[in-house]
Amino acid sequence: MFYFPDYSLDIFSNIFAWESYHSISKSLKFTINMPIFTYFLF
């Protein structure tokens, strides 16, 4: 078991939340832009 101080755990949780927010926003942008791409392709 590794011992982490509280501030490092806060940093790790913040990085994880930031990455998950970016992945969610990327997937939302992809789903929003996908009909536009298909509209221009066809």
C-alpha positions in Angstrom: 0.0 0.0 0.0 1.3 3.4 -1.0 0.6 6.4 1.3 -0.4 9.6 -0.5 -0.9 12.9 1.2 -4.3 14.5 0.8 -3.1 17.2 -1.7 -1.8 14.6 -4.1 -5.1 12.7 -3.9 -6.9 15.9 -4.7 -4.6 16.5 -7.6 -5.2 13.0 -9.0 -8.9 13.3 -8.6 -8.9 16.7 -10.3 -6.9 15.4 -13.2 -9.2 12.4 -13.5 -12.3 14.7 -13.4 -10.7 17.0 -16.0 -9.9 14.1 -18.3 -13.4 12.6 -18.0 -14.9 16.0 -18.7 -12.8 16.4 -21.8 -13.7 12.9 -23.0 -17.4 13.6 -22.4 -17.2 17.0 -24.2 -15.3 15.3 -27.1 -18.0 12.6 -27.4 -20.8 15.2 -27.3 -19.1 17.3 -30.0 -18.6 14.2 -32.1 -22.2 13.2 -31.8 -23.3 16.8 -32.6 -21.0 17.2 -35.6 -21.6 13.7 -37.0 -24.9 14.5 -38.8 -23.3 17.6 -40.3 -20.4 15.5 -41.6 -22.7 12.9 -43.1 -24.9 15.7 -44.6 -21.9 17.2 -46.4 -20.5 13.8 -47.4 -23.8 12.6 -49.1 
